[in-house]
Amino acid sequence: MGILYFTSDSSKSQIESNANAGAINILVDYCDKLGLARDNVVKFMDVFGIPANLEYMVVEQLKNK
């Protein structure tokens, strides 16, 4: 795992947040491509092992797709 030596903690947090949003977006696209149901946020998170603290992000991504 790489270390971001020249970034602040807030930058690291933003980078991680963007990575999480991107990963969730990929999973939503994957479900759409395979025709998998994604109408239940809790089940979606459980199936893909998404931590509970990212629920707000999952809800937002599912709403936008």
BADRENTOR-712500 format. One record per atom (N, C-alpha, C): x, y, z. Coordinates in pm, whole numbers, plus 50000, padded with zeros to 5 digits. Layout:
BEGIN
XYZ
...
This chain:
BEGIN
500844988350000
500005000050000
500885012350000
500545021849915
501345033949906
501065043550020
502035051850046
501895062050148
501925075650081
501005084250118
500935097650061
501705107150153
503015108050131
503875115750220
503575130650220
503215136250107
503105150650094
501665155450088
500765148550156
499375152850159
498925154250304
497985163350324
497455165550459
496425154750491
496035154050616
495025144350657
493695146850586
493355159550568
492085162450498
492155158350352
493315159550290
493465155050151
493355139950142
493975133050238
493895118450241
492435114050258
491705121150344
490305117950367
489485119850240
489755130550166
489045133150041
489385122649936
490645118749932
491075108449837
490375095249868
490315091649996
489645079250035
488155079750006
487545091150031
486115092850003
485835091349853
486665097249771
486515095949625
486695081449580
487645074549642
487865060449608
486665051949648
486095054549765
484905047149809
483725049549715
483515062149678
482415065449586
482615058649451
483855058549403
484155051949276
483905036949282
484295030749394
484085016349410
482605012949414
481835020949487
480385018649494
479755020449357
480205030349284
479705032749149
479975020649059
481145014849070
481495002948992
480554991449027
480274989649156
479374978849198
477954981049148
477494993449149
476154996549097
476104993548947
477124997748874
477174994748731
477204979748704
477944972448787
478034957948777
476644951648792
475914956048893
474554950848915
473654953948795
473754966048744
472944969948629
473274961448507
474554959248485
475004951548368
474494937148373
474464931448493
474024917548508
472534916348537
471864927648551
470444927548578
470104923248720
471024925648812
470804921948952
469994932849023
469114928549111
468294938149187
469194945949282
468924958749294
469694967249385
468774977049457
467554972749479
466544981449540
466604981549693
467324972249753
467444971449899
468874975349938
469014987049998
470344992250033
471084982950128
470404978050231
471054969550331
471534956550267
470714950450184
471114938050116
472284940550021
472234951649947
473324955249855
474634956449932
474584963350045
475784965150126
476274951950185
475354943550225
475714930550283
476364921450178
475774920950061
476294912349954
477734916149916
477994929049910
479304933649865
480254937349980
479814935250104
480684937550218
481024952250241
480084961050213
480314975350230
480034978950376
480954985750442
480764989250583
479574998650606
478964997550722
477765005350755
478005020350751
479235024750781
479505039150781
479455045350641
479345037150538
479255042150401
477835041550346
476865038950434
475485037550389
474995050150317
475335061850369
474905074350305
475395075150160
476595070150137
477175070550004
476475060549911
476145048849963
475435038749885
474045044049847
473355049849944
472015055449917
472105065849807
473085074649815
473245085249714
473545079349576
474445069649570
474795063449440
473615056049379
472855048949462
471705041649410
470615051149362
470485062349429
469465072349392
469835079049258
471125080949236
471585088049116
471635079448991
471495066649005
471595057648889
470235053948837
